């Protein structure tokens, strides 16, 4: 294959060298702990319909729900859930600022 003379292509190996990989083992441990705390807080029956999804850098916990009904019901109890989760997370030094309930990402979570 001929190389195009007027191209500005970079070699893949040069691009990869510039990438920064920010692996933070503490972040992974926090994610596992928050997932466990969510199961303890919500209970085994409801966890089948509302699962831990993500904990963002701005301390927002995202829970995926099986449908909008579950999402709305949990949203109505958000303050209580946030308080319970923060009590458990406080032991590990994690502060949860908010909880987001998202039913649109449910299928995505099921394929993990």
C-alpha positions in Angstrom: 0.0 0.0 0.0 1.3 3.4 -0.9 1.8 6.0 1.7 0.0 9.2 1.0 2.6 12.0 0.8 0.3 14.8 2.1 -0.9 13.0 5.2 -0.4 14.0 8.8 -0.8 10.5 10.2 0.9 9.6 13.4 2.1 6.1 14.3 -0.1 4.3 16.8 2.9 3.5 19.0 3.7 7.3 19.3 0.1 8.1 20.3 0.0 5.3 22.9 3.2 6.7 24.5 1.4 10.0 25.2 -1.6 8.4 26.9 -1.8 8.5 30.7 -3.2 5.6 32.5 -4.5 6.6 35.9 -5.2 3.5 37.8 -6.1 4.2 41.4 -6.5 1.1 43.5 -8.2 3.1 46.3 -10.9 4.0 43.8 -11.5 0.4 42.9 -11.7 -0.5 46.6 -14.2 2.4 47.2 -16.3 1.1 44.3 -16.5 -2.4 45.8 -17.3 -1.1 49.2 -20.0 1.2 48.0 -21.6 -1.6 46.0 -21.6 -3.7 49.2 -23.1 -0.8 51.2 -25.8 -0.4 48.6 -26.8 -4.0 49.0 -26.8 -3.7 52.8 -28.9 -0.5 52.7 -31.5 -1.5 50.1 -31.8 -5.2 50.9 -31.5 -8.4 48.8 -35.0 -8.3 47.3 -34.8 -4.8 45.9 -31.2 -5.1 44.8 -32.5 -7.2 41.9 -34.2 -4.1 40.6 -31.7 -1.4 41.6 -28.0 -2.0 41.3 -24.9 0.0 42.0 -23.5 1.5 38.8 -20.9 4.2 39.4 -19.3 6.6 41.9 -18.1 9.7 40.1 -15.2 11.9 40.9 -17.6 14.6 42.1 -19.0 12.0 44.7 -22.2 11.2 43.0 -23.5 7.7 43.4 -25.4 6.3 40.3 -27.8 3.5 40.8 -29.4 1.8 37.7 -33.0 0.7 38.1 -35.0 -1.9 36.1 -37.6 0.6 35.1 -38.9 4.1 35.7 -41.3 3.0 38.5 -38.4 1.7 40.6 -36.4 4.8 39.9 -39.2 7.1 41.0 -39.9 5.1 44.2 -36.2 5.2 45.2 -36.0 8.9 44.3 -38.8 9.5 46.8 -36.7 7.9 49.5 -33.4 9.5 48.3 -32.8 11.5 51.4 -33.1 8.5 53.7 -31.0 6.4 51.4 -28.3 9.0 51.1 -28.2 9.3 54.9 -27.9 5.6 55.4 -25.2 5.2 52.7 -23.2 8.1 54.2 -23.3 6.5 57.6 -21.8 3.3 56.2 -19.4 5.1 53.9 -18.2 7.4 56.6 -16.2 4.5 58.2 -14.1 4.3 55.0 -13.7 8.1 54.6 -16.0 8.3 51.6 -18.5 11.2 51.4 -21.5 10.8 49.0 -22.9 14.1 47.9 -25.9 12.8 45.9 -27.6 9.8 44.5 -28.7 9.6 40.9 -31.2 6.9 39.8 -31.1 6.0 36.1 -33.3 3.4 34.5 -32.0 3.9 31.0 -28.6 2.3 31.7 -30.2 -0.9 33.1 -29.7 -3.0 30.0 -26.1 -1.8 29.8 -25.5 -3.0 33.4 -27.1 -6.4 32.6 -24.5 -7.2 30.0 -21.5 -6.7 32.4 
